[in-house]
Each structure stands twice: as C-alpha cells, then as structure tokens.
Amino acid sequence: MFPFELTILGCSSATPTSSRHPTAQLLNMNERFFLIDCGEATQIQLRKFKIKIQRIDRIFISHLHGDHYLGLPGLLGTMHLLGREKELHIYSPPGLEEIITISHHHSKTYLKYNIVFHSIEERSAVRLFEDDKLTVETIPMNHRIPCYGFLFCEKKRPKKIIQEKIEEYNIPLQEIPLIKNGQDFISQEGKRIPNAELTTEAPSPRSYAYCSDTIYNESYVQQIKNVNLLYHEATFTSDMSERAKDTHHCTAHEAGSIALKANVNQLIIGHYSARYRELEPLLAEAKQVFSNTLLAIEGEAYKII
C-alpha cells in the first residue's frame, strides 16, 4: 500500500510555547509532499525531523493569521539558497502574494525559482489540485477572516492482477492494464476468463481532512463524512467556551462532536492555547464524545489507513 502519512510540525495556536510551535503539518501521499500551513519555525521543524525541504512542491495556507503563515518567507528564502529551480505552488486566501512580493521587494530578494500563487476566494468547496493519485479541495471554515480547511482524497486504484494467472493463461503484457481496469480476458483458445478470477480488489481509497480555525458549526460535516483521519482545531476546553466563541475557535468537546457527526475513523486535535501546559484535559474532553481521538504531537507521524 502506498504511504499516506501526516507529520505534525507545529500544534500551538497564536502564541508558541517553549515546547510547541505554531501550526504546520506535512502530508506524504505516495512520496508527494504537501505542506499544510506554515507557522513560525516550520523550516526548523522540517530540519529537526529530517524532512527534505525541496521535496515540497505544494503549500496550502488556511488563512492569513500569522500563526499559520509567518514561517513562509523564511522557508521560501531557504529553498532559494539551497538552489531550488523547480516551480512551487502556493494556495491561500487573497493577500498572501502581495505580502510575499512586498517582502521580497524590500529585501531585494530574487528567487531562482518560480512561485505560482493560487488565490482561494469561493465560499463553497472548490477543487484546488488533482493528479493521477489524489484530489485536494477546500473546506470553507467560519473564522474571523476568510479561512479554509483542506480535504485530501486518494483516488480509487486499479485492481491487482494475480501473478499466477498471468502465467496460467499466458496473458500478454499489453492486456494487463485492461484487466486491472475490470476487463475480462480472452485466452488464445478463445475462452473468456472472468475478471473476478484474474484480479483482487485494491484497498479502499483513503482520505484526510484538515479543519483549521473555526467557530463551531456543522456546515462542513457532510463534506468530511467518513474520512479516515480528521484533524480539527481544539483550542480550548469547555470551561473556556465563551472565549472560544469570541475568538471564533472550537473547544475539544466541539471537535469531538464534529468527528462523531461526520463518522470519521480517527480524530487528531491540535491548535492548543498556550494556557495549557498539559494537554490531557483537552484529550479527555474530546474522548468523552469521540473515543478514537489522539493529540497532535510535534514530530509524530500518523498513518492514514
């Protein structure tokens, strides 16, 4: 099975702590590397956890609060200094291109590579990227400024051909792709061999939903229904629910409720307020609603299965 794995680079909210950094994640989907948000110290975390920076070709920024993008200028500069030449795609709400352009203008920075900025403005879900292995689409959030989550969905893979059947029926190489896509095989003797005899089903496609900063609402529950792994912000415990509403954030209990209503397989909570030195109260609260909940811990890699 192809790797589909999430590494947490930062899990703190607006204020970092001595042991937690602002939001950033790296998603590895079959050796395609996607950076999701880029808070301060993201490039340091990439180095610390031995992730090759130049393998990142697409960066998704949820919104333009500093704890989600202020690590980007430094990362872009490092890519330049390391000799990057290949194109980099950055997806974000409007304004990020202007911020980066002004920064480069005043610092007289001239990158050796091209950045393609993709501005996200639609308030409904929109597909941002697609290749032969997966799709990426937005999940509109409800925050104080335009904000989006991102849904990564693996495409259904072809069936697997049973190796012994290739020899048994002397199947030519050019017929194998057709059989993998569901076609029966006609042998040299003219006998039709049913596809079900020749193949096994590929594993079910996997999915990951990243739900960034948002006040509690259920508008996106249907969109993330049944995902294998959900990351959801859980900035506060329920005793701070008024503070959560004022700042357009969620409590751990609310994150668990979203996971339950969406029938996801597993939940990771993160974006912790710096007021919490210990994270167990947040975990315990989310687990009261959704038992299969984990904490986002920096440096941990979570397999999506």
C-alpha positions in Angstrom: 0.0 0.0 0.0 1.3 3.5 -0.9 2.3 5.6 2.1 -0.2 8.1 3.3 1.1 9.8 6.4 0.8 13.0 8.3 3.6 14.6 10.3 2.9 17.3 12.9 5.4 20.1 12.7 3.5 22.6 14.9 0.4 22.3 17.1 0.2 25.5 19.1 -2.3 28.3 18.5 -1.5 32.0 18.2 1.2 32.0 20.9 4.0 29.4 20.8 5.4 27.9 23.9 8.8 26.6 24.9 7.8 23.1 23.6 5.1 23.8 21.0 5.3 25.7 17.7 2.6 27.4 15.6 0.6 25.3 13.2 2.3 23.4 10.4 1.9 19.9 9.0 3.4 17.8 6.3 1.3 15.2 4.4 3.1 12.4 2.5 0.9 10.9 -0.1 2.8 8.3 -2.1 6.0 10.4 -1.9 4.2 13.5 -2.9 4.8 16.1 -0.1 2.3 18.7 0.8 2.9 21.4 3.4 -0.3 22.5 5.2 0.1 25.9 6.9 3.5 27.3 7.7 3.7 29.0 11.1 6.9 30.3 12.6 9.8 27.9 12.8 8.3 25.5 10.2 11.6 25.2 8.4 13.4 24.5 11.6 10.9 21.7 12.4 11.4 20.3 8.9 15.1 20.1 9.5 14.7 18.7 13.0 12.5 15.9 11.8 14.8 15.2 8.8 12.2 16.1 6.1 13.8 17.2 2.8 12.5 20.7 2.2 13.0 20.7 -1.6 10.6 17.7 -2.0 7.7 20.1 -1.1 6.0 21.3 -4.3 2.7 22.5 -3.0 1.9 24.6 0.1 -1.7 25.1 1.4 -2.2 28.1 3.7 -5.6 28.1 5.5 -5.8 31.8 6.4 -3.7 34.9 6.9 -3.3 34.9 10.7 0.4 35.0 11.4 0.5 31.7 13.3 -0.4 30.0 10.1 1.9 31.6 7.5 4.7 33.7 9.1 7.2 30.8 8.6 6.7 31.0 4.9 9.1 33.9 3.9 12.0 32.2 5.6 11.1 28.8 4.1 10.9 30.3 0.6 14.3 32.0 1.1 15.9 28.8 2.2 14.6 26.9 -0.8 16.3 29.6 -2.9 19.6 29.4 -1.0 19.6 25.6 -1.4 19.4 26.1 -5.2 15.8 25.3 -5.9 14.8 25.6 -9.6 11.6 23.8 -9.9 8.2 25.6 -9.6 6.4 25.9 -6.3 2.6 26.2 -6.0 1.1 28.1 -3.0 -2.7 28.1 -2.3 -4.2 30.6 0.1 -6.9 33.2 0.5 -6.2 36.6 -1.2 -3.4 38.7 0.0 -0.5 36.3 0.5 1.1 37.0 -2.9 1.1 40.7 -2.0 2.7 40.0 1.4 5.5 37.9 -0.1 6.1 40.2 -3.1 6.5 43.3 -0.7 8.9 41.3 1.5 11.0 40.3 -1.5 10.9 43.8 -2.9 12.2 45.5 0.2 14.8 42.8 0.9 15.9 42.8 -2.8 15.3 39.0 -2.9 15.2 37.5 -6.4 14.3 33.8 -6.2 15.8 31.3 -8.6 12.5 29.5 -9.0 9.0 30.5 -9.9 6.1 30.7 -7.4 2.6 30.1 -8.7 0.1 31.7 -6.3 -3.4 30.3 -6.3 -6.0 32.6 -4.7 -8.9 30.9 -2.9 -12.0 33.1 -2.9 -15.0 30.8 -3.3 -17.1 30.4 -0.2 -18.2 26.9 -1.3 -15.9 23.9 -1.6 -13.7 24.0 -4.7 -11.1 21.6 -6.1 -7.6 23.1 -5.9 -5.5 20.3 -7.3 -5.8 16.9 -9.0 -3.3 14.4 -10.4 -3.5 10.7 -11.1 -3.3 9.7 -7.4 -5.4 12.2 -5.5 -7.6 15.3 -5.3 -7.4 18.3 -2.9 -10.4 20.6 -2.3 -11.2 23.4 0.1 -13.4 23.1 3.2 -14.8 26.5 4.0 -14.4 27.4 7.7 -16.1 30.1 9.8 -13.4 32.2 11.3 -12.8 36.0 11.8 -11.2 36.3 8.4 -11.5 34.1 5.3 -10.3 30.6 6.3 -10.3 27.2 4.7 -9.6 23.6 5.6 -8.4 21.1 3.0 -9.6 17.7 2.1 -7.1 15.2 0.6 -8.7 12.2 -1.1 -6.9 9.3 -2.6 -8.3 8.1 -6.0 -9.5 4.6 -6.4 -6.7 2.4 -7.5 -6.9 -0.3 -10.3 -7.4 -3.9 -9.3 -4.4 -6.1 -8.6 -3.8 -8.9 -11.1 -3.0 -12.3 -9.6 0.5 -13.1 -10.8 -0.1 -16.8 -11.1 -2.9 -16.1 -13.5 -0.6 -14.3 -15.9 1.4 -17.5 -16.4 -1.6 -19.8 -16.3 -3.4 -18.0 -19.1 -0.2 -16.6 -20.9 -1.6 -13.1 -20.6 0.3 -10.6 -22.8 1.8 -7.5 -21.1 -0.4 -5.1 -23.1 -3.6 -6.8 -21.7 -2.6 -6.3 -18.1 -3.7 -2.6 -17.8 -7.1 -3.5 -19.3 -7.6 -6.4 -16.9 -6.6 -4.1 -13.9 -9.4 -1.8 -15.0 -12.0 -4.5 -14.9 -12.0 -6.1 -18.4 -12.3 -9.9 -18.9 -9.6 -11.7 -20.8 -10.0 -13.8 -23.9 -7.4 -16.6 -24.0 -5.6 -17.8 -27.1 -8.1 -20.7 -27.2 -11.0 -18.2 -27.3 -12.1 -18.8 -23.7 -13.4 -15.8 -21.7 -11.8 -15.6 -18.3 -13.9 -13.5 -15.9 -12.1 -10.5 -14.4 -13.0 -11.7 -10.9 -10.9 -14.8 -11.4 -7.9 -12.8 -12.5 -7.8 -9.9 -10.0 -8.3 -8.8 -6.4 -9.7 -5.5 -5.4 -7.3 -2.7 -4.5 -7.5 -1.3 -0.9 -10.2 1.3 -0.4 -9.1 4.9 -1.1 -8.0 6.9 1.9 -8.8 10.5 2.9 -7.5 13.2 5.2 -9.5 16.3 6.3 -7.6 19.3 7.8 -10.1 21.6 9.6 -8.3 24.8 10.6 -9.5 27.7 12.7 -13.3 27.9 13.0 -16.1 28.6 15.4 -18.3 25.5 16.0 -20.6 24.9 13.1 -21.8 21.8 11.2 -21.7 23.3 7.7 -18.8 21.0 6.6 -19.9 17.8 8.3 -21.3 16.3 5.1 -18.2 17.1 3.1 -15.8 15.3 5.5 -18.2 12.4 6.1 -16.4 9.1 6.7 -12.8 10.4 6.2 -10.1 8.1 7.5 -8.4 10.8 9.5 -9.7 14.2 10.7 -7.5 16.9 12.2 -9.7 19.5 13.9 -8.7 22.5 15.9 -9.4 22.3 19.6 -8.0 25.5 21.1 -9.8 25.4 24.5 -11.6 23.2 27.0 -15.3 23.7 27.5 -14.9 25.9 30.6 -13.5 28.5 28.1 -16.4 28.2 25.7 -17.2 31.9 25.7 -13.6 32.7 24.9 -13.8 30.1 22.1 -16.8 31.9 20.6 -15.3 35.3 21.0 -12.2 34.3 19.1 -14.0 32.0 16.6 -12.4 28.8 17.8 -13.6 25.4 19.0 -13.4 23.5 22.2 -12.1 19.9 22.4 -15.7 18.8 23.1 -16.9 20.5 19.9 -14.1 18.9 17.9 -15.2 15.5 19.2 -18.8 16.3 18.2 -17.8 17.1 14.6 -15.9 13.9 14.4 -18.9 11.9 15.7 -21.4 13.6 13.4 -19.1 13.1 10.4 -18.5 9.4 11.3 -14.8 9.7 10.8 -12.4 6.8 11.6 -10.0 8.8 13.7 -9.6 12.3 15.1 -6.5 14.3 15.9 -6.9 17.5 17.9 -4.5 20.4 17.9 -4.0 24.2 17.8 -3.8 24.3 21.6 -3.9 27.5 23.5 -0.7 28.3 25.3 -2.6 28.4 28.6 -2.5 24.6 28.6 0.8 23.3 29.9 -0.6 19.8 30.0 -2.8 18.6 27.1 -4.5 15.6 28.8 -7.6 17.7 29.8 -8.2 18.5 26.1 -7.8 14.9 25.1 -10.1 13.7 27.9 -12.8 16.1 26.9 -12.7 15.2 23.2 -12.7 11.5 24.1 -15.9 11.9 26.1 -17.6 12.5 22.7 -15.4 10.6 20.3 -13.2 7.8 21.8 -10.8 7.4 18.9 -9.1 10.7 19.5 -5.4 11.4 19.5 -3.3 14.5 20.4 -1.3 16.3 17.7 2.3 15.9 19.0 5.1 17.6 17.2 7.4 15.1 15.4 4.8 12.3 15.5 3.8 10.7 12.2 0.2 9.4 11.9 -0.5 6.8 9.3 -3.8 7.2 7.4 -5.3 3.8 7.0 
